[in-house]
């Protein structure tokens, strides 16, 4: 079984490769410690899924490919990270894009359910967003706390580098929203412009309440909070992952919407 995630980052291959392989940079954006060379790729910290990512290096091609073994639950899995230039895509100030593809080979016994598969996909999605913010804006957006929770209420907040009106439109306007997320939030049940949008979340089990809260904390900076109440018991960790992934997607998209790039 193979998981695959990819992202188009507006930075050159050399900068992205350094962010992925330089121990000092890795500590800046994704982990507490990094033991990295052409033989070992090992990241540790609270912001790492299972507390430890990586192991022995399988392939190391400068600015092209990095692959390594990652042992999860005593089972070896293989991770492949590939970089390729995308000259047809331009970002801020004409910065050319680099496509980053992550492929993770796992066994069906390690990912026996759809929930297990989706959980690992979100782990890699969050990792790619963290990488994107670092190489594009030199910004550490924070580490996801990989601690399981049985809470039936999930709450996540993040400061976005965009004005309130733009951020509001990104969430409230379904046409704009489909450009940055595939999530169906359900019908709106309460709306207070510029402050709160509440949806009846359809979910996989019983319907629950999903609220988006907006707070303009500075000029062109909006704090967005996702509050999900009525999360199925035992699913708190997965919903924390879901909404942190969603917030990072919005945080990356909203400034582009604001600048129309």
N, C-alpha and C positions, 0 to 999 in steps of 0.2 A: 504494500500500500504506500502511495506517495502523496504527501501534502505539498502544495506549491503556493507560494505567495510572491508577488512581485510589486515593485514600485518604480516610478520614474522620478528620479531625484535631480534637481537642478544644481548640479555640481560636477566637477570633472572627476574622472576615474581615479586620478592620483589622490585627491583629497578624500574620496570615499574609501579607497583602499587603506589609507593611513588611519582613518577613523575606525576601520574594522580590525586593523592589525597592530596599531601602536598602543602598547599597554597604558601609557599616560592618557591618551585620548579616550580609550575604552572606559577608563575609570571616570572620566568627565561626563560621559553620557549614558552609561548602561550598567556599570557594575562597581563593586567595592574593591576587587582585586583582579588582575589579569596576568596570567602566565602564558605568554604568547611568543612563539618563534616558529621556525619552519618545521618543527617536530611536534610541538604541543600547542593546543589552543584550548585554554581553560579559563572560564570566567566564573567568578563567585560573588555572591552578595544577596541581600534581601530582595533586590529588584530583579533577580533572576529566577525563572520558573524552576522549582525544585531546589533552588539555592546554588546550583552548579550546572553550568552549560559547557559542553565540549569534552575534549580528551585528546587522543592521538590524531595528528594531522595525516590525512590521506593524500591530499594534493595541495600544492602551494605554487601558484603561478602569479607573479606580481601583476597587480591591476587587472587580473582576468578571472581567476578562480581560486577559491579556498574551500576545501572540504575536510571534514573531520568526523570522528566518532563521538557520539554523545550517548552515554549510558543512562537510561531512564528505567527505574524500577528493576535494576539488575539486568536489563536487556540492552544490547548494543544497537544503536540506530545510526544512520549515516546522514549527515547534513552537507548540502552542496550550496555554496554561495557564488554566483557568477555575475560579473559586471560586463556591460557592453555599452558603447557610446550610442547616443541617439541624437544625431546632429539636426534632425528635423524638428525637434522639440526645443523651444526656447522659453526661459523663465525671466526673472527680473534682470534688467540690464543686458538682455541678450545672452544670458548664461545657457550654454548647451546642456542637454540632459544626459543622464547616465541611467540605464535600466539595471536595476538590481533584482535578481531572481534568486529566491531561496527554495530549494527542494529538500524535503525531509522524508527519508525512507524509513517507514515503521512497519511492524507486523500487525496483522489484524488482532492478534492476542493482546497487544499493548493498547490498541484503540478499538475495543469491541463494540462500542456504540457510536451513534451519530454525535452525541454530546461530547464524547471523548475527542472525536475528530475535530469538531468545531472549536473545542477548547484550545487544542494545539494550534489550529489556524489563527485564532485570535492572539495567542502568545507571539507568533511570528509577525502578525500584523502590527501589534504594538511595538515590537522590536524595530520594525522597519520605519514606523513613524518616529520613534526616538532617534533613529539614525538620520532621518530626513531633517528633523528640526536642528540637529547638531551640524550637519554639513551645509545646510542652506542658511541657517540663521545664528549658528554658534550658540544655540539655546538648549539647555537641559530642561526638558518639560517635566521632569520628575519621574520617580521610579514607581511602578505599580507594586503595591504590597502583596506579594504572593503568599497570603495566609488564608487558609480556608475559613469560611464563616457560615453559620447556620442562620444568620439574621434574615428576617423576612422583609427588611427595609434596606435598600441600597442607596447610597448617596455619594456622588462624585462631583468635584468642582475643578475648573480650570480657567485661568485668565487667557482670553483670546486677544490677539493684536488686531482688533477691528472694532469699528463703531457699533453702537447698539442697534441702529436701524439695519445695518447690513447683516449682523448676526441674527437678529429677529427674522429677517426675510429668509435666511438660510434654513431656519427651522420651520417657520410657519408656511412658507410657500412650497407646495409639493413639487412644483416644476423645478425649482432651484434645489430642493432637498435631494431629489433623485440623482443629482450630480455628485453628491459626496457620500451618500449612504443608501444601502438597499433595505434598511430597516423600515418596516411598516409600523408606525407608532399607534395606529388605530385612529378612531374619530376624536375630534376635539370636543371636550366636555366643559372646559372652562378657559376663558381667555381674558387677560388683562394686558393690553398692548404695552410692550416695553418692559413688562415685569414678569409675567407668567403665562405659560401655555400648558394645559393639562390634557392628557389623552387617556382614553380607555384602552389600555394595552391589551391586545388580543392574546398574546403569548401562546405557549403550547398547552398549558393547562387552563386553570380558571382565569378569567379576565382580572386585571389589576390596574392600579392607577400609576401613570407615568407623568411626572411633572418636570417641565423645564423652567428654570428660574434665571432671570437676567438682571445683572447689576452693573451699570457703567461706573467702573471704579476710577477711571482716569480718561483723559482724551484719547480716543481710539483704542481703549482697552475695556473689554467687557468680560465680567466674570459670569460664566455659565455653570449652573448647577443642575445636575440630573438627579431627581429623587424618585425612586421607584418603590412604592409601597404595595405589599401583598405578594412579594416574591415567594414562589413555592418553597416550602421548608426544605433545607438541604441544597438549594440551588444558588445560595448567596454568592459563592465564589464565581460561578459562571456568569451571573448577571453583573457582578463587579467588573469582570473581564469585558463583557459586552459593552457596558456603558463607558468604560475608560477608552476602549478602542473607538467608540463612536465620538467621544469628545475630542480625541486626537485627530480624527478625520475632519471634524468641523473646524478645529483650530488651524489645520493646514489649509483648508479650503476658504474660510471666511476672508482672510486678507486678500486672496486672489479675487474674490467676488467684489471686495471693496475697491480694489485698484483696477478691476476689469482687465486682468492680464491672462 
